[in-house]
Amino acid sequence: MTDTIRGMTEFIFIAHDPLPSDIIFIPGSSRQEHVLRAADLYLQGYAPLVLPSGRYARNTGAFQGPPGYASEWEWMHDLLTGQGVPETAILREDRATFTWENALFSRDVLDMAGITVRSALLCCQPAHARRCLFYYESAFPSVRIRVYPPSVPGLNPENWTTTAKGRALVLGEIRRMGDQILDVFERQFSDSTGRSS
């Protein structure tokens, strides 16, 4: 592995050891691996609440997962309950259409419910970890967030370069880390007048 590939790998793929936390965040997706990882963490007692977030991807305009579901949240909810997570532990956010909205609208849900969190586990797809963490840390600046992604064949730090799909996904994430996050990044580094410092 060259230094460049190693640097890209370390930048995109983030994984922490899980610690007991106040909540588990799940950004929207039509893939199930990270949802099942969140269910497993809940069942092991790592957090008392789970907050799946998502309507559908804004570039599709409709949920692209299994038929019969109107939103990512609805599908993730059924996956979680099917694994044994009780209804009372699952919060609802079903408006978000991209990752920044997942984070922002999750914050809205907690604020409206009067729930304060100081620590969180973030279950997302492995190659989505860096961008996802950036958005959730931006929406929850005072919360300690640890990323705990699942293992996904062909899309992990050890093997993403071995398939065209893996290469396209990781390089696409590097591109999106430049263009999609600019507004949020600039907001964090602006002074009180809104001018960039």
Sequence and secondary structure as in RCSB ss.txt:
>XXXX:A:sequence
MTDTIRGMTEFIFIAHDPLPSDIIFIPGSSRQEHVLRAADLYLQGYAPLVLPSGRYARNTGAFQGPPGYASEWEW
MHDLLTGQGVPETAILREDRATFTWENALFSRDVLDMAGITVRSALLCCQPAHARRCLFYYESAFPSVRIRVYPP
SVPGLNPENWTTTAKGRALVLGEIRRMGDQILDVFERQFSDSTGRSS
>XXXX:A:secstr
  HHHHHHHHHH         SEEEEE  S  HHHHHHHHHHHTTS S EEEE S  TTTSS  SSTT SSHHHH
HHHHHHHTT  GGGB  B    SHHHHHHHHHHHHHHHT   SEEEE   GGGHHHHHHHHHHH TTSEEEE   
  TT STTTGGGSHHHHHHHHHHHHHHHHTTHHHHHHHTB TTS B 
